Amino acid sequence: MEEVAGFGHSPKSFALRVIAVGHASARWRGAKNATEVDANNYKLSTKRADAVLDVAKKELQTRLGANFPIEYAVDEIEPRAPSGIVIGSYGEGSIQARLKKSRQDNSDSDRRVELKIERITTYYTSGGVSLPPLRIPGRTDAWALGVTRLRLVAVGGALGSIEVRLRNRLTDKAMYAAADLYGGGIGGGVAKAGKDLKKQIANAGKNQLSQALTDFVGRGEVYFLTKDKMKFGDFDGEFIRVGKTTAALLIKAVYAYATFPSITHSPDPLVFQKSISVGLPDLEGWAAFGVLKLRGTNPGDWSEYDQEDTVYDSYDRVWEDSLIIDFPTGKWQLGTQERTVREFVTAEANRTFPGLNP
């Protein structure tokens, strides 16, 4: 996965936001009217803020290096998260003073600059999230057939049922289908009974028990390929032909098969039982047809794979401190308080970028 800057290797980052806001008292001696008072105080408060910010910027460059990124903030109405250092200054004139005092007031507290420094620590987090599963179409020509149940009585005519398990070898999903079988032939034990109807019925019953035992033991799966790619629903309503031949004269040979007459597939037929063993003399041979009906819930003709992704996030913790610098009436130049500004800025820079101090 492509690395995302700031995540994993750098669990947190630091930044400073430095803002100087200038203020002035409500009065201005010698002004002709209130409009001139406000204009003069606005210019004065802006000069005061710029003077303080200039000292702060120079001190940051001294401590962190002249090439350290310092960006000027254009709009502080909605301050964005800074990277490196963002600085800015502006004057408010005598707006605050006029809200609570008369225009003749010249309080020391109104002739000031507020230097605010925010130390912002950004923490980066990441975590896994589950996505909707990826679904891949599963139509295929690769199938497997397993006969799970076969019951048939054949005494001239043949009547029975079959249950099969169809497995999509691409998705490994399986579904059952069943069919009633009708045909003709003779079942196991019937030939030995000759024309004795009672023996025929009795031997047919024994043959049913033998078929049940074969179902229990199982016959395994037969792999086959279809000419066209198919889904489970394509087998619903299709003909199935089933046949069985047994010949025993001390050596017993059994051959059972199924085929889908309307579906081109290979091999054809699908031999699901073929064995040679020792057995009593017997003869069996029959063939029957039926129509397959799917049973149960269709598991779907697709493959699904779980998906995950990584979500990245961050959050800020802000620590704020401020310094108030008072100015004499009508003055904007920093005198002895310049040292105070430098010390304040240096302390904050050292806390935020301890490894960058020269």
N, C-alpha and C positions, 0 to 999 in steps of 0.2 A: 504493500500500500504506500502511496506517495506520502511523504512526511509533510506535516503541516507546521509551519513556522511557529515556534513558541510552545509547542505541545510535545510532551514526552521528555525531551532533553532539557528544556528550560521550564521548570514548573512555575516560575513566576518572573515578572519583570517589574521595573520601577520607573517612575516618572515624577516630575515636579511641575506643578502649575503655580506660577508666580504672578500675582496681580497687585498692582499699586493703584489705589483709588484716592484721588485728591479731593479735599474739601476746603471751603472758605467760610468766614463768618458772614453774617447777614449785611453788614454795612460796607460802604465805600465812600470815604470823605472826598468831596470835590466832584462827585458824579452829578450830572445835571438832572437825572431822573432815575426811576427804578429800573428801566430797561438797561441803562448804561451800567448801573450797579451790578445787575445780573451778568451782563456780558463781561465786565472786568473780573468779577469773581470766578467766572467759568474759566477764563484764560489763566488766571492765577492758580486755580486748583489743578488745571491740566499741567502747568509748568512744574508744580510741586510733585505731582505723580510721576512725570517724566524724569525728574531729577533723581527721585528715589529709585525708580526702575533702572536708570542708567548705572547707578552704583551697584545695584543687585546683579545686573548683567555682567559688569566687569569683574565682580568678585567670583561669579560662577565660572567665567572663562579662566580666571587665575587658578581656581581650585581644580577644575575639571579638564582644562585644556582649551585652547582657542578653537579647535576643530570639533569640539563637542556640539552636537546638534541643538541649537536653540531656535525655536520657532515663535514668531509673534502671533498672538491671538487676534483675530479680526473681529469676532463677535462673541461676547461672553454671555449673551442672553441664554443660550443653550450650550454650555461648554462641553466639548467632546473629550473623550479620554485621550490624554496626550501620550506621546512616545518621546522619550528623552526629556526635554524641558520646553514648556510653553510659557511665554511671558506676555504680559500686556499691561497697559495703563490707560486710565481715563480720568477725567475730572468731572465732578458733579456740581461744581460751583458752590452756591450757598443754598441749594435746594433743601437739605436737611435742616440747616439753621433756620430758615424762614418758616418752616413748618411749626416750630415751637417757640420762636423768639421774634422780637421786633427787629426792624431793619437797622436799628441803632446799636444792637448788641454786638460785642466783639469778644466773645468768650474764647479763652485759650483752647478749649476742647473742640471748637469748630475750625480752628486753623491747624489742620492736621492732614496726614497721609496714612491710610491704613495699608500696610504691606502684608498681604495674606499669602501664605505658602501652603499648598496642599501636597502632601507626599502620598502618591497613589501607588499601591502595590496591586498588580494584576496577577491573579492566580488562574492557571490554565488547567482544565480538567478534560478527561475523555472517558468514554464508556461505551460498551456495546449496546446495541438496540436490535431487536428482532424486526425483520422485514417480512412482508407477505411471502409465502413460499413460492419458489420458482417452479412453474408448471411447464413440463415439456410434453408435447403430443406423443401418444404411445401406440398409434396404429402400427401394426407390424405384420410381417409375413412369417415370423418365427413363433411357433406354438408348441405346446405339449398337451397330450391327451392321456388322462388316467381313467381307467374304468373302476369306479368305486362300488358299483353294485350291478349284478347281472342275474336276473331270474328268468328262466324260460322253461316251459313244458312243451315238448314236441312229441305228439303221437299222431303222425300224419300231418295235421296242422300244428302250427307253432304259435304260442301266445306267451307274452312275458313283458318285461320292462328292463330298462337299463338306465343307470345314472353315471354320468361322466364328470370329470373335473377338467376344465379347460384352463390352461395357464398361459398368459402372455409372457413370453420369455424376455421381452424387452423391458417391461415394467415389473415383472415378477408378481403381478396380480393374478388372482385366480377366481373362477366362478363356476358354479355347478349348473348342469343341465340334465334333463331327464326326458325319456321318450317311452311311450308304450310301443311294444314290438308285436308285429303280426307277420307270419310266414308259414313255412312248412318244413318237414323233415322228421327225424326221429331223435329223441333224446337219449341220454345215457341210461342203459338198463332196459330200454324198451325192446330192442332187438332180441335180447336174451329171453324175454318173456314170451316171444312168439305170438300166438293168437290169444293167449290167456289174458283177458281184459283186466282181471284182478291183479295179476302180476305186473302188467303194464303200469297200472295206477300205483302199485306199491313201489315199483322200481323208479317211477317218476318222482315219487316223494323222496326216496333216498337220494336221487340226483339233485333235488333241491337242497338237501343238507350239504351235499358235496359242493354245490355252487356257493352256499353261504360260507363254507370253510375257505374256499378260494378267495371270496371277498375279504374275509378277515385277514388272511395271510397277505393279500395284496398282490398286485400285478406290476407295480411300477409305472413309469411314464413312457410314452412313445413320443419322440420328437418328430415334428413334421414342418414343412414349409408350404405356404400357400402361394399361388401365382400372384395374387394381389394382396396388398396390405389390408388387414381387416381389424375390426374391433369386436368386442364381445357381442354387441347387438347383431352383428352380421351372421352369427350362428343361430340366432333365434328363428325358429320356423324352418330350418334346413332339414332335409332328409338325412337319416343315418342308416346305414346298412350294416348289420352285424351277422357274422357267421362263425360256426364252430365245427371242427372235425376231430373226432377221437377214434383211434383204432388201437385195440389192445389184443395181443395174443402173446402173453407173457411179457412182451415189450410193449409199453403203452406210449403212444405218441399223441400229443394234444396240440392243436393249432386253432387259435381264435383270432379274429380280426374285426376291424371296423373300417368303414369308409364313408366319405361324404360325397354322394353322387353328383351333387350340383356345385361342388367346390373343387377346383383344380388344385391338387396338392400332391406332394411327394414326401415319403414313399406312398404308394397306393397299391394295396391296402395298408392300414396301420395295424401291424401285428402286435396285439397286447398280451398274448399268451402263446408260448411255444416251448414245449418241454418233451423230454423222453424219460420214461421211468419204467418201473416194473409194475404190472397190473394184471388183473384177471381178464379173461377174454370179454370183449365188449366192442360195441360199434355205436358211434354217434355222428350225426351229420344234419345240420339244419342251417337255414338262413332266414333272416327276418328284417323287416323295414319298420321305421318309425319316424316321427317328426320331433325334433328337439325343441324343448321349451326351457328357457333360462330360468333358474330358480334363485331367489334371494335378491339382495341389493347389488346392483351393478357397482363394482368398486371404482369405476372410472377408467377411461382410456388415456391415461397420462401418468407421468412420473412427477412427484413433487420433491423438492429439495429445500431444506431450511436455509434461510439467508440471514446474515447478520451484517451490520455495518457499525462503524465507529462514529459516534457523535462527539463533536468538540464544543466546548463551552468555556467561558471565562467569567470571572467576577472580580470586582474591584473592592479594595478596602482603602479608605481615605482617612489619613490622619492630617489634621489641620492645625496650624498655629498662625498667629498674627502679631504684628508689631505696630505700635502707634508712634508716629513721629510728629511732634509739635513744631510749628513754625511761628516766627515773630510776625507781627502785623505787616502785611504787604510784601513779605519775603517768600522766595521759593528756593533759594540756594541752601544746600545742606552745609552746616558748619561742623561743630563737634559731634553731631549725631551721625555723621557719615560712618564713623567707626562702629557705632551701634548697629547700623544697617549691615555692614560687612560681617560682623560677628554673627548676627542672626542668620544671614544667608549661608555663611560657611558651615554653621552647625547643621543646618538642614541638608546641605549638599553632602556632608560627611555621613549623615544617617542614611541618606538615600542611595548614594553611590560610593560605598566605603572602599571599593577596590580601584577607584579611578583617581584618587587623590595623588597629586604629584609629590 
